Amino acid sequence: MIRKGLPAEGELVVAKVKKVTPYSAFADMLEYDGEIMIHISEVSSTWVKNINKFLHQGEIIVARIVKVDPEKGYVDASIRRVSSGEKKRRMNQYKVDVKMERLLEMLGKKYNKSLDQMYKELGNEIINKYGSFYDFYVEIREKGEAALKPIKSPLKKEFYDLIKEQVKTNKLVMKRTVEVKSYEPNGVDVVKKELSKLKSKYGAKIYTIGPPRYVVEIQVDSYKEGEKIFSKMFKSDMIKVVE
């Protein structure tokens, strides 16, 4: 689905690189009607001698919008301002949105209706209620059929059944690198107890990088759920999230 208008500053967009010059790259946005320009200074946090080592024609990228000129239609973007976690989450969101649109089209063929008609009868309502197909999908994973309640379209149940049938629901793996420190005389035992609590209470896996750094890994149904769990896990003053 192509969204109307231009993206907002700070927004993460998915785009396909179409041209790379010595000092900039141009990419077509896959969810908006337009292109972005990435200056060589926005490619990496380190000095870039050859932009072609970072961007290639035909590559699908995630970029952060840094400046928008609505009158001229110019959109400047950056890939150095996108973390690896943000890139992974945004690409996952895009893939789910594409998959859901294909399922909407599949349902439409059953009734000899075009994709545009299906958006009018169901798709637009889902997006208006939830913000995106991805957010609707997250609600389905967390609440099941109850996620359909805000939707009035008579096609909602068939679409739900199609999603459950066609979309894999493997658990998502989320990780955070943390530092766990205690200045108590028995600090080592205190740290061990804190890590043990994370394992038993949240089912987390803990990997040692080298004290005081550890990787905490959890399996969840959605990124939204994972962020909620992490916020609960790391309330202790002993724990500092590094990345």
Sequence and secondary structure as in RCSB ss.txt:
>XXXX:A:sequence
MIRKGLPAEGELVVAKVKKVTPYSAFADMLEYDGEIMIHISEVSSTWVKNINKFLHQGEIIVARIVKVDPEKGYV
DASIRRVSSGEKKRRMNQYKVDVKMERLLEMLGKKYNKSLDQMYKELGNEIINKYGSFYDFYVEIREKGEAALKP
IKSPLKKEFYDLIKEQVKTNKLVMKRTVEVKSYEPNGVDVVKKELSKLKSKYGAKIYTIGPPRYVVEIQVDSYKE
GEKIFSKMFKSDMIKVVE
>XXXX:A:secstr
  BSS   TT EEEEEEEEE SSEEEEEESSBSSEEEEEGGGT SS  S GGGT  TT EEEEEEEEEETTTTEE
EEESTTS HHHHHHHHHHHHHHHHHHHHHHHHHHHTT  HHHHIIIIIHHHHHHHSSHHHHHHHHHHHGGGGGTT
   TTHHHHHHHHHHHS    EEEEEEEEE   STTHHHHHHHHHHHHHHHH  EEEEEETTEEEEEEEES HHH
HHHHHHHHT STTEEE  
